[in-house]
């Protein structure tokens, strides 16, 4: 529809839910945001963003008033909701969102940070986490799983997780601040996620979040292995495009 393209995780059970990670194609935003931009702080017009979101929701026959989204702040706070966010109300700060209501469509925005989609087909719970380097070292991936267990009685072995398009290990070179943070907060896996390539230290966010999810009992984890930084034709990348990069949409909900 309208040239929209999205990817899904093949390991996720098809029943009772929908999800999609949308490329930058098929929207109305002009250069440099072309074209399916959902980022409201990039300089793109709100009219464009609203139209882009409508096109995404139409793919899954979702009403726009089912939307629940948050202000992503690179932390590890999780919000659980059974209601949409009322229009014209402030976004709550969080980096993980969960719902067990079929009346809610969860949405988050990305441009290099790691999107983690979650689905428990037994308890019928869906979620998204936003894991840049800060969210990763703060273990947002584990925080959201712990909330699923605590509030919905989910069993980690029943949860399907998908690590979506984001900056890949070959392109994410990092400096002293990040290296020191990894050593301090992720000492047990630091040697598996930091490596030295062509004179630079690179951080593997995919593997970091995979290992963190395994640590809390998940078995069904799929990694898309799509690097946003080296595929800017299809994906927004803050690292490659800078301040004017748009944000691509990740949505999930119960059907």
Secondary structure, DSSP 8 states (H G I E B T S, - for coil): -TT--EE--TTS--TTEEEEEE-S-S----TTS-S----TTSS--HHHHHHHHHHHHHHTT--GGGEE--B--SS--EEE-SS---TTS---B-SEEEE--TT-EEEEEESSSEEEEEEETTTTEEEEEEESHHHHHTTHHHHHHHHHHHHH---GGGEEEEE-SB--TTT-B--HHHHHHHHHH-TTTHHHHEEEETTEEEE-HHHHHHHHHHHTT--EEEE---BSTT-TTTS--HHHHGGG---EEEEEEE-
